[in-house]
Amino acid sequence: MHDRPISARNERILNAIAQVRGTAETTGGAVVVETDVYGTITDLRLTPAAMAVEGSRLASAISQCHQTAKGRAEAEANRIYAEMMGVSAPSEQVVESAQWEQRGSGGTIYAV
């Protein structure tokens, strides 16, 4: 009979973690990626400037943002889990946003 409170608590934890999202963007917001805690991309926004760069550079920026967003979602899920279990959360590592550059006319390089 004591399994019901544990089962209910576990369900609350799973439901809370399922709602977690992590977001990352390149400098200037040309690429924005949102993921769930499992790394599934739930939102992807690309500006016209992002679409104008070489495909491999765009893919790299999306990939970097994806990894950063996933790391942020995982950190938040760990925090929620620890809070709901009444334990200390693991120390968080600072997750940096992705940066990339776009070469403008005249050879000028802009952060995108």
C-alpha positions as CSV (number, residue, x, y, z in Angstrom):
1,M,0.0,0.0,0.0
2,H,3.0,2.3,0.4
3,D,3.7,2.2,-3.3
4,R,0.9,4.7,-4.2
5,P,2.6,7.8,-2.8
6,I,5.9,6.8,-4.4
7,S,4.2,6.1,-7.7
8,A,2.3,9.4,-7.6
9,R,5.6,11.3,-6.8
10,N,7.4,9.5,-9.7
11,E,4.5,10.5,-12.0
12,R,4.7,14.1,-10.9
13,I,8.5,14.1,-11.5
14,L,8.1,12.6,-14.9
15,N,5.4,15.0,-15.9
16,A,7.5,18.0,-14.7
17,I,10.6,16.8,-16.6
18,A,8.6,16.2,-19.7
19,Q,7.7,19.9,-19.8
20,V,11.3,21.1,-19.6
21,R,12.8,22.9,-22.7
22,G,16.3,24.2,-23.3
23,T,16.9,27.0,-25.7
24,A,20.1,28.3,-27.4
25,E,20.8,30.8,-30.1
26,T,23.7,32.2,-32.1
27,T,24.9,35.7,-31.3
28,G,22.3,38.0,-32.8
29,G,19.7,35.3,-32.8
30,A,20.0,34.2,-36.5
31,V,19.6,30.5,-35.4
32,V,17.4,29.6,-32.4
33,V,17.0,25.9,-31.3
34,E,14.7,24.6,-28.6
35,T,14.9,21.0,-27.4
36,D,13.2,18.8,-24.8
37,V,15.3,17.0,-22.2
38,Y,15.8,14.0,-24.5
39,G,17.3,16.2,-27.2
40,T,14.4,16.3,-29.6
41,I,14.2,19.6,-31.4
42,T,10.9,21.2,-30.5
43,D,11.4,24.5,-32.2
44,L,13.9,25.8,-34.8
45,R,13.9,29.4,-36.0
46,L,16.2,30.7,-38.8
47,T,16.4,34.3,-40.0
48,P,16.9,35.2,-43.6
49,A,20.6,36.0,-42.7
50,A,21.1,32.4,-41.4
51,M,19.6,31.0,-44.6
52,A,22.0,33.1,-46.7
53,V,25.2,31.5,-45.3
54,E,27.0,28.4,-46.6
55,G,25.1,25.2,-45.8
56,S,27.9,23.6,-43.8
57,R,28.2,26.7,-41.6
58,L,24.5,26.8,-41.0
59,A,24.5,23.1,-40.2
60,S,27.3,23.6,-37.7
61,A,25.5,26.5,-36.0
62,I,22.3,24.5,-35.7
63,S,24.3,21.5,-34.3
64,Q,26.1,23.7,-31.8
65,C,22.8,25.4,-30.7
66,H,21.2,21.9,-30.4
67,Q,23.9,20.6,-28.1
68,T,23.7,23.8,-26.0
69,A,19.9,23.7,-25.7
70,K,20.0,20.0,-24.8
71,G,22.6,20.6,-22.1
72,R,20.4,23.4,-20.7
73,A,17.3,21.2,-20.7
74,E,19.2,18.4,-19.0
75,A,20.5,20.8,-16.3
76,E,17.0,22.1,-15.7
77,A,15.6,18.6,-15.5
78,N,18.3,17.6,-13.0
79,R,17.4,20.7,-10.9
80,I,13.7,19.8,-10.9
81,Y,14.4,16.2,-10.1
82,A,16.6,17.2,-7.1
83,E,14.1,19.7,-5.9
84,M,11.2,17.3,-6.0
85,M,13.2,14.5,-4.4
86,G,14.6,16.9,-1.7
87,V,18.2,16.3,-2.6
88,S,21.1,18.5,-3.8
89,A,21.3,19.0,-7.5
90,P,24.5,18.2,-9.2
91,S,26.7,21.3,-9.9
92,E,25.7,23.0,-13.1
93,Q,28.2,23.7,-15.8
94,V,27.9,26.9,-17.7
95,V,26.7,26.1,-21.2
96,E,27.8,28.6,-23.8
97,S,25.7,29.7,-26.8
98,A,27.0,29.0,-30.2
99,Q,28.7,31.7,-32.2
100,W,29.5,31.9,-35.9
101,E,30.4,34.5,-38.4
102,Q,29.1,35.8,-41.7
103,R,31.4,37.5,-44.2
104,G,29.7,40.6,-45.5
105,S,30.5,42.6,-48.6
106,G,34.0,44.1,-48.6
107,G,35.4,41.2,-46.5
108,T,33.8,42.5,-43.3
109,I,33.0,39.7,-40.8
110,Y,29.9,40.0,-38.7
111,A,28.9,37.7,-35.8
112,V,25.6,36.0,-36.6
